[in-house]
Amino acid sequence: MRFGGLVLLAVLAAACGKAPTVIDGSSPSAFAKSTEKARRDLPIDERLVFDAALRSVGGRRYGDKDPDAAAREAYNGMTAADVVADARARGIE
């Protein structure tokens, strides 16, 4: 019975885990707040990749006059883990 109680407790603890932050690209201020919060969801070693991805999104489209708007559009609705995966797919380490 003790083992079953421990398993149940572990399952409940896992279910109560915090959902990842979703990046909100609807406005510059919402983007800044949500990316800062999403960044905290990452392990420290992935935060540099996340930061580099946010800075390099303008390179995707050479005609972008507003790289910040391009970042808001590109990363809207993504989590920090999604951003890191996208960055690694583009060769950013």
N, CA and C atoms as an extended XYZ file, in Angstrom:
279
Properties=species:S:1:pos:R:3:atomname:S:1:resname:S:1:resid:I:1 pbc="F F F"
N         0.822       -1.194        0.000 N   MET     1
C         0.000        0.000        0.000 CA  MET     1
C         0.863        1.253        0.000 C   MET     1
N         1.991        1.215        0.703 N   ARG     2
C         2.855        2.393        0.743 CA  ARG     2
C         3.377        2.736       -0.642 C   ARG     2
N         3.778        1.698       -1.381 N   PHE     3
C         4.315        1.914       -2.714 CA  PHE     3
C         3.270        2.564       -3.624 C   PHE     3
N         2.035        2.092       -3.537 N   GLY     4
C         0.946        2.653       -4.340 CA  GLY     4
C         0.703        4.117       -4.006 C   GLY     4
N         0.812        4.458       -2.723 N   GLY     5
C         0.640        5.854       -2.306 CA  GLY     5
C         1.745        6.743       -2.844 C   GLY     5
N         2.981        6.223       -2.863 N   LEU     6
C         4.098        6.997       -3.403 CA  LEU     6
C         3.951        7.213       -4.901 C   LEU     6
N         3.505        6.183       -5.594 N   VAL     7
C         3.293        6.305       -7.035 CA  VAL     7
C         2.202        7.332       -7.312 C   VAL     7
N         1.130        7.272       -6.572 N   LEU     8
C         0.042        8.231       -6.743 CA  LEU     8
C         0.528        9.647       -6.469 C   LEU     8
N         1.304        9.833       -5.433 N   LEU     9
C         1.851       11.141       -5.102 CA  LEU     9
C         2.759       11.653       -6.223 C   LEU     9
N         3.577       10.780       -6.783 N   ALA    10
C         4.463       11.170       -7.882 CA  ALA    10
C         3.666       11.565       -9.117 C   ALA    10
N         2.609       10.834       -9.407 N   VAL    11
C         1.765       11.152      -10.566 CA  VAL    11
C         1.078       12.494      -10.365 C   VAL    11
N         0.573       12.739       -9.185 N   LEU    12
C        -0.080       14.015       -8.893 CA  LEU    12
C         0.897       15.177       -8.984 C   LEU    12
N         2.100       14.980       -8.483 N   ALA    13
C         3.110       16.038       -8.550 CA  ALA    13
C         3.462       16.353      -10.005 C   ALA    13
N         3.573       15.335      -10.827 N   ALA    14
C         3.891       15.544      -12.244 CA  ALA    14
C         2.741       16.256      -12.954 C   ALA    14
N         1.515       15.935      -12.593 N   ALA    15
C         0.351       16.551      -13.225 CA  ALA    15
C         0.211       18.018      -12.849 C   ALA    15
N         0.747       18.398      -11.720 N   CYS    16
C         0.646       19.776      -11.260 CA  CYS    16
C         1.778       20.644      -11.796 C   CYS    16
N         2.603       20.108      -12.691 N   GLY    17
C         3.713       20.867      -13.249 CA  GLY    17
C         3.215       22.094      -13.988 C   GLY    17
N         4.023       23.104      -13.995 N   LYS    18
C         3.675       24.369      -14.625 CA  LYS    18
C         3.682       24.222      -16.147 C   LYS    18
N         2.655       24.706      -16.780 N   ALA    19
C         2.590       24.696      -18.239 CA  ALA    19
C         3.595       25.714      -18.785 C   ALA    19
N         4.224       25.428      -19.918 N   PRO    20
C         5.189       26.370      -20.476 CA  PRO    20
C         4.504       27.660      -20.919 C   PRO    20
N         5.230       28.743      -20.828 N   THR    21
C         4.733       30.047      -21.239 CA  THR    21
C         4.659       30.116      -22.758 C   THR    21
N         3.555       30.627      -23.254 N   VAL    22
C         3.370       30.818      -24.688 CA  VAL    22
C         3.689       32.278      -25.016 C   VAL    22
N         4.495       32.481      -26.032 N   ILE    23
C         4.912       33.827      -26.424 CA  ILE    23
C         3.749       34.546      -27.105 C   ILE    23
N         3.525       35.782      -26.675 N   ASP    24
C         2.436       36.621      -27.188 CA  ASP    24
C         3.041       37.705      -28.073 C   ASP    24
N         2.831       37.613      -29.375 N   GLY    25
C         3.382       38.587      -30.305 CA  GLY    25
C         2.407       39.666      -30.704 C   GLY    25
N         1.335       39.858      -29.952 N   SER    26
C         0.293       40.815      -30.325 CA  SER    26
C         0.734       42.271      -30.228 C   SER    26
N         1.722       42.562      -29.402 N   SER    27
C         2.240       43.924      -29.270 CA  SER    27
C         3.676       43.853      -28.776 C   SER    27
N         4.433       44.935      -28.956 N   PRO    28
C         5.815       44.924      -28.470 CA  PRO    28
C         5.921       44.666      -26.967 C   PRO    28
N         5.033       45.269      -26.187 N   SER    29
C         5.126       45.087      -24.735 CA  SER    29
C         4.733       43.666      -24.329 C   SER    29
N         3.696       43.119      -24.962 N   ALA    30
C         3.291       41.743      -24.654 CA  ALA    30
C         4.390       40.768      -25.054 C   ALA    30
N         5.046       41.028      -26.174 N   PHE    31
C         6.137       40.180      -26.631 CA  PHE    31
C         7.296       40.218      -25.643 C   PHE    31
N         7.662       41.418      -25.199 N   ALA    32
C         8.773       41.556      -24.250 CA  ALA    32
C         8.477       40.819      -22.944 C   ALA    32
N         7.284       40.989      -22.424 N   LYS    33
C         6.916       40.339      -21.162 CA  LYS    33
C         6.866       38.822      -21.305 C   LYS    33
N         6.245       38.359      -22.381 N   SER    34
C         6.086       36.911      -22.525 CA  SER    34
C         7.403       36.224      -22.873 C   SER    34
N         8.285       36.872      -23.636 N   THR    35
C         9.569       36.234      -23.935 CA  THR    35
C        10.449       36.190      -22.693 C   THR    35
N        10.366       37.212      -21.863 N   GLU    36
C        11.141       37.200      -20.612 CA  GLU    36
C        10.667       36.062      -19.708 C   GLU    36
N         9.361       35.899      -19.622 N   LYS    37
C         8.809       34.825      -18.796 CA  LYS    37
C         9.122       33.457      -19.407 C   LYS    37
N         8.980       33.335      -20.737 N   ALA    38
C         9.265       32.072      -21.416 CA  ALA    38
C        10.728       31.690      -21.260 C   ALA    38
N        11.615       32.671      -21.297 N   ARG    39
C        13.059       32.424      -21.153 CA  ARG    39
C        13.362       31.722      -19.839 C   ARG    39
N        12.620       32.084      -18.795 N   ARG    40
C        12.822       31.472      -17.474 CA  ARG    40
C        12.418       30.003      -17.433 C   ARG    40
N        11.635       29.556      -18.414 N   ASP    41
C        11.224       28.148      -18.482 CA  ASP    41
C        12.367       27.248      -18.943 C   ASP    41
N        13.410       27.843      -19.529 N   LEU    42
C        14.503       27.063      -20.117 CA  LEU    42
C        15.633       26.798      -19.139 C   LEU    42
N        16.336       25.693      -19.343 N   PRO    43
C        17.585       25.497      -18.598 CA  PRO    43
C        18.587       26.574      -19.029 C   PRO    43
N        19.512       26.899      -18.173 N   ILE    44
C        20.447       27.997      -18.426 CA  ILE    44
C        21.199       27.826      -19.738 C   ILE    44
N        21.624       26.608      -20.071 N   ASP    45
C        22.411       26.416      -21.288 CA  ASP    45
C        21.605       26.652      -22.562 C   ASP    45
N        20.290       26.605      -22.514 N   GLU    46
C        19.467       26.864      -23.696 CA  GLU    46
C        19.050       28.329      -23.814 C   GLU    46
N        19.252       29.108      -22.780 N   ARG    47
C        18.851       30.513      -22.823 CA  ARG    47
C        19.657       31.317      -23.836 C   ARG    47
N        20.921       30.976      -24.019 N   LEU    48
C        21.733       31.682      -25.010 CA  LEU    48
C        21.233       31.399      -26.419 C   LEU    48
N        20.818       30.179      -26.687 N   VAL    49
C        20.260       29.833      -27.994 CA  VAL    49
C        18.951       30.591      -28.205 C   VAL    49
N        18.129       30.657      -27.180 N   PHE    50
C        16.860       31.392      -27.231 CA  PHE    50
C        17.119       32.859      -27.556 C   PHE    50
N        18.069       33.472      -26.853 N   ASP    51
C        18.401       34.879      -27.086 CA  ASP    51
C        18.898       35.100      -28.509 C   ASP    51
N        19.758       34.209      -28.981 N   ALA    52
C        20.285       34.334      -30.341 CA  ALA    52
C        19.164       34.196      -31.368 C   ALA    52
N        18.229       33.312      -31.122 N   ALA    53
C        17.109       33.128      -32.047 CA  ALA    53
C        16.265       34.394      -32.134 C   ALA    53
N        16.006       35.016      -31.003 N   LEU    54
C        15.198       36.239      -31.018 CA  LEU    54
C        15.893       37.358      -31.786 C   LEU    54
N        17.218       37.399      -31.719 N   ARG    55
C        17.968       38.453      -32.410 CA  ARG    55
C        18.151       38.167      -33.896 C   ARG    55
N        18.073       36.918      -34.312 N   SER    56
C        18.419       36.574      -35.690 CA  SER    56
C        17.220       36.353      -36.603 C   SER    56
N        16.035       36.499      -36.110 N   VAL    57
C        14.850       36.210      -36.928 CA  VAL    57
C        14.764       37.128      -38.135 C   VAL    57
N        15.267       38.332      -38.050 N   GLY    58
C        15.219       39.267      -39.166 CA  GLY    58
C        16.004       38.783      -40.362 C   GLY    58
N        16.978       37.910      -40.137 N   GLY    59
C        17.771       37.376      -41.224 CA  GLY    59
C        17.008       36.411      -42.098 C   GLY    59
N        15.832       35.986      -41.666 N   ARG    60
C        15.025       35.053      -42.459 CA  ARG    60
C        14.486       35.716      -43.717 C   ARG    60
N        14.136       36.989      -43.593 N   ARG    61
C        13.561       37.711      -44.727 CA  ARG    61
C        14.348       38.997      -44.901 C   ARG    61
N        15.075       39.092      -45.977 N   TYR    62
C        15.977       40.228      -46.170 CA  TYR    62
C        15.237       41.551      -46.326 C   TYR    62
N        14.008       41.516      -46.746 N   GLY    63
C        13.258       42.742      -46.960 CA  GLY    63
C        12.593       43.293      -45.713 C   GLY    63
N        12.748       42.633      -44.573 N   ASP    64
C        12.099       43.110      -43.347 CA  ASP    64
C        12.712       44.426      -42.899 C   ASP    64
N        11.862       45.431      -42.800 N   LYS    65
C        12.330       46.728      -42.319 CA  LYS    65
C        12.239       46.819      -40.801 C   LYS    65
N        11.429       45.980      -40.213 N   ASP    66
C        11.243       45.980      -38.760 CA  ASP    66
C        11.492       44.570      -38.226 C   ASP    66
N        12.764       44.268      -37.863 N   PRO    67
C        13.057       42.910      -37.383 CA  PRO    67
C        12.308       42.549      -36.098 C   PRO    67
N        11.975       43.540      -35.275 N   ASP    68
C        11.212       43.250      -34.059 CA  ASP    68
C         9.812       42.754      -34.399 C   ASP    68
N         9.194       43.368      -35.401 N   ALA    69
C         7.864       42.923      -35.830 CA  ALA    69
C         7.956       41.519      -36.430 C   ALA    69
N         9.032       41.257      -37.157 N   ALA    70
C         9.219       39.921      -37.731 CA  ALA    70
C         9.363       38.874      -36.631 C   ALA    70
N        10.072       39.214      -35.563 N   ALA    71
C        10.226       38.290      -34.432 CA  ALA    71
C         8.885       38.052      -33.760 C   ALA    71
N         8.116       39.122      -33.560 N   ARG    72
C         6.796       38.956      -32.937 CA  ARG    72
C         5.911       38.046      -33.785 C   ARG    72
N         5.962       38.208      -35.086 N   GLU    73
C         5.155       37.385      -35.986 CA  GLU    73
C         5.646       35.938      -36.014 C   GLU    73
N         6.953       35.766      -36.088 N   ALA    74
C         7.524       34.420      -36.215 CA  ALA    74
C         7.328       33.582      -34.958 C   ALA    74
N         7.459       34.193      -33.792 N   TYR    75
C         7.438       33.427      -32.545 CA  TYR    75
C         6.125       33.495      -31.793 C   TYR    75
N         5.140       34.209      -32.318 N   ASN    76
C         3.834       34.289      -31.675 CA  ASN    76
C         3.231       32.886      -31.540 C   ASN    76
N         2.824       32.536      -30.341 N   GLY    77
C         2.192       31.245      -30.085 CA  GLY    77
C         3.158       30.108      -29.788 C   GLY    77
N         4.451       30.381      -29.840 N   MET    78
C         5.447       29.346      -29.571 CA  MET    78
C         5.858       29.382      -28.101 C   MET    78
N         6.400       28.284      -27.631 N   THR    79
C         7.006       28.247      -26.297 CA  THR    79
C         8.509       28.471      -26.462 C   THR    79
N         9.202       28.666      -25.369 N   ALA    80
C        10.652       28.847      -25.429 CA  ALA    80
C        11.330       27.608      -26.011 C   ALA    80
N        10.832       26.436      -25.662 N   ALA    81
C        11.398       25.202      -26.206 CA  ALA    81
C        11.201       25.133      -27.719 C   ALA    81
N        10.060       25.629      -28.209 N   ASP    82
C         9.815       25.679      -29.653 CA  ASP    82
C        10.815       26.604      -30.341 C   ASP    82
N        11.083       27.746      -29.712 N   VAL    83
C        12.022       28.716      -30.271 CA  VAL    83
C        13.422       28.106      -30.352 C   VAL    83
N        13.828       27.421      -29.292 N   VAL    84
C        15.155       26.783      -29.273 CA  VAL    84
C        15.230       25.699      -30.353 C   VAL    84
N        14.195       24.905      -30.486 N   ALA    85
C        14.185       23.849      -31.512 CA  ALA    85
C        14.269       24.468      -32.907 C   ALA    85
N        13.535       25.546      -33.142 N   ASP    86
C        13.576       26.246      -34.435 CA  ASP    86
C        14.969       26.801      -34.699 C   ASP    86
N        15.584       27.388      -33.659 N   ALA    87
C        16.916       27.954      -33.809 CA  ALA    87
C        17.932       26.873      -34.153 C   ALA    87
N        17.847       25.762      -33.478 N   ARG    88
C        18.790       24.665      -33.764 CA  ARG    88
C        18.574       24.114      -35.162 C   ARG    88
N        17.341       24.082      -35.613 N   ALA    89
C        17.056       23.630      -36.980 CA  ALA    89
C        17.667       24.579      -38.005 C   ALA    89
N        17.798       25.857      -37.628 N   ARG    90
C        18.416       26.845      -38.519 CA  ARG    90
C        19.923       26.936      -38.318 C   ARG    90
N        20.485       26.096      -37.458 N   GLY    91
C        21.928       26.065      -37.260 CA  GLY    91
C        22.464       26.983      -36.184 C   GLY    91
N        21.578       27.547      -35.376 N   ILE    92
C        22.015       28.410      -34.281 CA  ILE    92
C        22.292       27.546      -33.063 C   ILE    92
N        23.481       27.650      -32.549 N   GLU    93
C        23.852       26.878      -31.353 CA  GLU    93
C        24.287       27.789      -30.279 C   GLU    93
